[in-house]
Amino acid sequence: MDKPELQKVESYLRRTFNNANIKLMARAKKKDSAEVFIGDEFIGLVHEDKEDGDLSYNFTMAILDTDLE
């Protein structure tokens, strides 16, 4: 994902979750995804999905059982 894509997806996530602390960071070896952080805490990944000429983004977040306590 290039910088303009990262900025667009980051802006979308900030608006959707009403949280200005969300930031996306490019991954060094993977060009089709970015790491998602709230502040300094890693919370998930955004993957680019190019299928049948359409472009979409998938956000994946793991929730550990210890996080629920």
N, C-alpha and C positions, 0 to 999 in steps of 0.2 A: 504494500500500500504506500502510495507516495504522500508527501506532506499535505497537499490539498485534500486528498481523500480522508486522511487522518483528522484533519480539522473539521470537515463536514460531519463525519461520524461522531466525533467528540462533541461538537455543538448539539447534534441531535440527542445524544445520550444525556447531556447536561440539561437540556430542555425537558426531555421526557421524564427524567428522575428528579428534576428540580434540584440539582446539585452541581454547583460551579466547581467543586473540587475534583470532579471526574477528569482524568486525563488519559490519553492514549499515547503509547510509545511504540515506535516501530521495533520489530524484532530483527536482530542482526542477520540471521540466516534464513528467515522466512519472509518472503516478500508479499505473501497473500494474507497476512494476519498481523494483528497488533495486540499488545498487552494493555489491559484496562486497569487503572489504578484509581482509588479514592485516596487522595493525599499520597502517602507513601506505601499504602497497603494494596498489594496485588489482589484483584477480585475476579479476573477472568480474561477471556480472549474474544476478540472480534475476528471472524474469518470472512474473507471475500468469497462470494459464490458467483461464478460466472457460468451460467447454464443456458443453453439455447439462445444466446445473444443477450440475455437479461443479466443485470448485475444486482446483487443483493448482499446484505451483510448479516451474519449470524453471530449473536452474542451468546457466549457460553460461560456460565458461572457455577462453580461447584460450591455446595454448602455442606460443611462438615457437621456431624452430629454434635461435636464439641462447641461449635459456634452457636448452637441453638440453646445452650444452657444459660 
